Amino acid sequence: MKTTLLILLALTLASARPCAALEGTPAPSNVSGAEYPRLTTDLRVTFQLKASQAQQVLLEGGAGLVKAPLAMTRDETGTWTVTTPPAVPGFHYYWFTVDGLRVNDPASYAWFGWGRETSGLEIPEEGSEFYTRRPNIPSGDVRERWYLSKTTGQWRRAHVYTPPGYESKTRTRYPVLYLLHGAGENERGWVEQGRAGTILDNLIAEGKAKPMILVVDSGYARFASQTVDTNRSAATAAFETVMLEELIPLIDAHYRTRADRRHRAMAGLSMGSGQTLNLALRHLDRFAWIGGMSGPPRAGFDVNTAYDGVFRDPAAFNRKVRLLWFSAGTAEERFHSSTVAIHESLNRAGIKSVFYSSPGTDHEWQTWRRSLHDFAPRLFRD
Amino acid sequence: MKTTLLILLALTLASARPCAALEGTPAPSNVSGAEYPRLTTDLRVTFQLKASQAQQVLLEGGAGLVKAPLAMTRDETGTWTVTTPPAVPGFHYYWFTVDGLRVNDPASYAWFGWGRETSGLEIPEEGSEFYTRRPNIPSGDVRERWYLSKTTGQWRRAHVYTPPGYESKTRTRYPVLYLLHGAGENERGWVEQGRAGTILDNLIAEGKAKPMILVVDSGYARFASQTVDTNRSAATAAFETVMLEELIPLIDAHYRTRADRRHRAMAGLSMGSGQTLNLALRHLDRFAWIGGMSGPPRAGFDVNTAYDGVFRDPAAFNRKVRLLWFSAGTAEERFHSSTVAIHESLNRAGIKSVFYSSPGTDHEWQTWRRSLHDFAPRLFRD
């Protein structure tokens, strides 16, 4: 049949160009056919941007990639280039600052972070297969489910992972983990950047985690009646109302869950850690498994007064809560030291809690991927 | 509890600012809290970008939004502004060209189009409710399913819509529509820009379409053994191999499909229309329902030789093919006239075919949303 221009365009987009002379390999987060960003075996990353009229171009991004803005160098064709020092493996947001304007890299996919669509870079970690998709194991489905919230008056989107076997074992019911994102990200973070579905697929295939349903929703909410929201406690209350009165009932109605506290876990990262502890520790009738990843640093944690005094009776708490678990990366020092301090003061008070430390990672997704990989196997064990 | 900086940041991102003096309303495609782009009731759109060091900023995008680049005007604070003439309702890609550099709008979400992440604008159409989510009807799930293709050696992602009732009627099997995107877009196009799930939810709730499974995959493929793909027929063959030997068997194995030609449809838009006709008309043992939306213009269509002569015996064709259907928008003149010409020459030759014409829309998603809304109710009727 006659070839068309559009099909040729598509093939051009979809096909790789020859690249014999280039060092390294295109990053896996590149759009199809893009040669840059490129990774070398020692984890340096080379970026390029064509911006022939620009006076100054900087590379900026997550701390595991660039600690401070890196100046890029212009060649005679107007292409700017920079190579980073060896980077931390995992996922990093990044962007170019072109004469003061923050712009994305057309060569990379975008992910929602920093309150906006932001370029992202995936750097494989040698020996870390736990978040890599495997072809020969059963895998679950990640589903998008929209619902109109009466609390907020707005449509919300939950992502729901149903585990392998969910389709065929139509009488089996599953425990549920509710997992929250951090500030500036959204309800796709755990699915895309966090690879939560792949992590659970792998753990379940290895027999290390129980098959479970995973629910990821947005952590943002404000009451429909408020036009302007500058009140933290109102926003917290709105989120908690959505979670307890809308999301959990929706999931329990629509999916084959085990709808009791012993089969319901909640965890979150950063802002989502704060939300999880605030909500779950005050609603132990609803949750028996609780996790906080890279929680916001807090001073003056008092085991007797925190969370309305839930820790005052350690024996009662330990009987009721099956797991209280924390994590942080060693490179996010304030988060790490604050979390360790809370964990230690809880243990001194007789409250059982677990702490997972992610070596060498900052306030970034590699910390949270590893955290989920540590947390999920502990869930629903009794 | 103690308020943290991160939670405050999140609330700032999530909350609307007061806007008493601004004309119009923020577009529904804006990120949370962004006041621009703004829509007025006569469908003009005002865009803003802060770029204080820029010398020239242009607004560019889809033809239904801006026919040609529109110069933006700088104010004393370095904010550039422009208001378009009244735009065509629906979804439009757009971007800013800042001193020659194409950049996205931080105030809008990004969608994959033009081979890259691109800002998008949704303009509601008065009276068009068919692609609007409704709270009080049952809705299906859109699922992401990854698979490692032996043909291409790469992971591919299919989006699978399962209709309302799929969860509860665990013995019911469903017909399947395979739907392809166009050049420069990807396997999320029909889900995000096209709103295919919502369109089917609404049609099914109204009793206008049969409950069906919808599958959207990538239209790009090249054989694993090819390093560089500049050969159209090889790419076509790779895509067809993936579709026939991998995707369809995967879907039939994993979901409760009716796995025969009478319950299998294929359609696509633009490049995907070409792919659909090339594949389905040569594999009538696999498909009985065939649709082409905004097919690439083609000269010299010969009903006797096209698609290996499949139209040579009209009586046999009409007995075998339950639906051959085409569509185009009146504003995409070359696509429209070419499609009409093919449709008319088929009908002159005694081949039954249907043509849907979308009034006033160009080579854009509003054409394809309306096309799906016309096509889906015709499927699986006998």
HADDOCK unambig.tbl for C-alpha pairs under 7 A between the chains (distance, minus, plus):
assign (segid A and resid 4 and name CA) (segid B and resid 296 and name CA) 6.63 0.50 0.50
assign (segid A and resid 6 and name CA) (segid B and resid 183 and name CA) 6.19 0.50 0.50
assign (segid A and resid 6 and name CA) (segid B and resid 271 and name CA) 6.11 0.50 0.50
assign (segid A and resid 7 and name CA) (segid B and resid 183 and name CA) 6.72 0.50 0.50
assign (segid A and resid 7 and name CA) (segid B and resid 271 and name CA) 5.68 0.50 0.50
assign (segid A and resid 9 and name CA) (segid B and resid 183 and name CA) 6.76 0.50 0.50
assign (segid A and resid 10 and name CA) (segid B and resid 183 and name CA) 4.80 0.50 0.50
assign (segid A and resid 10 and name CA) (segid B and resid 184 and name CA) 5.95 0.50 0.50
assign (segid A and resid 13 and name CA) (segid B and resid 115 and name CA) 6.26 0.50 0.50
assign (segid A and resid 13 and name CA) (segid B and resid 184 and name CA) 6.92 0.50 0.50
assign (segid A and resid 14 and name CA) (segid B and resid 220 and name CA) 6.16 0.50 0.50
assign (segid A and resid 15 and name CA) (segid B and resid 228 and name CA) 6.42 0.50 0.50
assign (segid A and resid 15 and name CA) (segid B and resid 229 and name CA) 5.53 0.50 0.50
assign (segid A and resid 16 and name CA) (segid B and resid 228 and name CA) 5.68 0.50 0.50
assign (segid A and resid 17 and name CA) (segid B and resid 228 and name CA) 6.29 0.50 0.50
assign (segid A and resid 18 and name CA) (segid B and resid 228 and name CA) 6.72 0.50 0.50
assign (segid A and resid 31 and name CA) (segid B and resid 116 and name CA) 6.93 0.50 0.50
assign (segid A and resid 51 and name CA) (segid B and resid 101 and name CA) 5.88 0.50 0.50
assign (segid A and resid 53 and name CA) (segid B and resid 99 and name CA) 6.22 0.50 0.50
assign (segid A and resid 53 and name CA) (segid B and resid 100 and name CA) 6.96 0.50 0.50
assign (segid A and resid 99 and name CA) (segid B and resid 53 and name CA) 6.23 0.50 0.50
assign (segid A and resid 100 and name CA) (segid B and resid 53 and name CA) 6.96 0.50 0.50
assign (segid A and resid 101 and name CA) (segid B and resid 51 and name CA) 5.88 0.50 0.50
assign (segid A and resid 103 and name CA) (segid B and resid 103 and name CA) 6.08 0.50 0.50
assign (segid A and resid 106 and name CA) (segid B and resid 116 and name CA) 5.90 0.50 0.50
assign (segid A and resid 106 and name CA) (segid B and resid 117 and name CA) 6.83 0.50 0.50
assign (segid A and resid 109 and name CA) (segid B and resid 117 and name CA) 6.30 0.50 0.50
assign (segid A and resid 110 and name CA) (segid B and resid 117 and name CA) 6.46 0.50 0.50
assign (segid A and resid 115 and name CA) (segid B and resid 13 and name CA) 6.27 0.50 0.50
assign (segid A and resid 116 and name CA) (segid B and resid 31 and name CA) 6.94 0.50 0.50
assign (segid A and resid 116 and name CA) (segid B and resid 106 and name CA) 5.90 0.50 0.50
assign (segid A and resid 117 and name CA) (segid B and resid 106 and name CA) 6.82 0.50 0.50
assign (segid A and resid 117 and name CA) (segid B and resid 109 and name CA) 6.30 0.50 0.50
assign (segid A and resid 117 and name CA) (segid B and resid 110 and name CA) 6.47 0.50 0.50
assign (segid A and resid 135 and name CA) (segid B and resid 147 and name CA) 6.89 0.50 0.50
assign (segid A and resid 135 and name CA) (segid B and resid 148 and name CA) 5.90 0.50 0.50
assign (segid A and resid 141 and name CA) (segid B and resid 143 and name CA) 5.84 0.50 0.50
assign (segid A and resid 141 and name CA) (segid B and resid 144 and name CA) 5.93 0.50 0.50
assign (segid A and resid 141 and name CA) (segid B and resid 145 and name CA) 5.92 0.50 0.50
assign (segid A and resid 142 and name CA) (segid B and resid 143 and name CA) 5.29 0.50 0.50
assign (segid A and resid 142 and name CA) (segid B and resid 144 and name CA) 5.31 0.50 0.50
assign (segid A and resid 143 and name CA) (segid B and resid 141 and name CA) 5.83 0.50 0.50
assign (segid A and resid 143 and name CA) (segid B and resid 142 and name CA) 5.27 0.50 0.50
assign (segid A and resid 143 and name CA) (segid B and resid 143 and name CA) 4.02 0.50 0.50
assign (segid A and resid 143 and name CA) (segid B and resid 144 and name CA) 6.33 0.50 0.50
assign (segid A and resid 144 and name CA) (segid B and resid 141 and name CA) 5.93 0.50 0.50
assign (segid A and resid 144 and name CA) (segid B and resid 142 and name CA) 5.31 0.50 0.50
assign (segid A and resid 144 and name CA) (segid B and resid 143 and name CA) 6.34 0.50 0.50
assign (segid A and resid 145 and name CA) (segid B and resid 141 and name CA) 5.90 0.50 0.50
assign (segid A and resid 147 and name CA) (segid B and resid 135 and name CA) 6.89 0.50 0.50
assign (segid A and resid 148 and name CA) (segid B and resid 135 and name CA) 5.88 0.50 0.50
assign (segid A and resid 183 and name CA) (segid B and resid 6 and name CA) 6.18 0.50 0.50
assign (segid A and resid 183 and name CA) (segid B and resid 7 and name CA) 6.76 0.50 0.50
assign (segid A and resid 183 and name CA) (segid B and resid 9 and name CA) 6.77 0.50 0.50
assign (segid A and resid 183 and name CA) (segid B and resid 10 and name CA) 4.87 0.50 0.50
assign (segid A and resid 184 and name CA) (segid B and resid 10 and name CA) 6.00 0.50 0.50
assign (segid A and resid 184 and name CA) (segid B and resid 13 and name CA) 6.99 0.50 0.50
assign (segid A and resid 220 and name CA) (segid B and resid 14 and name CA) 6.16 0.50 0.50
assign (segid A and resid 228 and name CA) (segid B and resid 15 and name CA) 6.44 0.50 0.50
assign (segid A and resid 228 and name CA) (segid B and resid 16 and name CA) 5.71 0.50 0.50
assign (segid A and resid 228 and name CA) (segid B and resid 17 and name CA) 6.25 0.50 0.50
assign (segid A and resid 228 and name CA) (segid B and resid 18 and name CA) 6.69 0.50 0.50
assign (segid A and resid 229 and name CA) (segid B and resid 15 and name CA) 5.53 0.50 0.50
assign (segid A and resid 271 and name CA) (segid B and resid 6 and name CA) 6.06 0.50 0.50
assign (segid A and resid 271 and name CA) (segid B and resid 7 and name CA) 5.75 0.50 0.50
assign (segid A and resid 296 and name CA) (segid B and resid 4 and name CA) 6.73 0.50 0.50
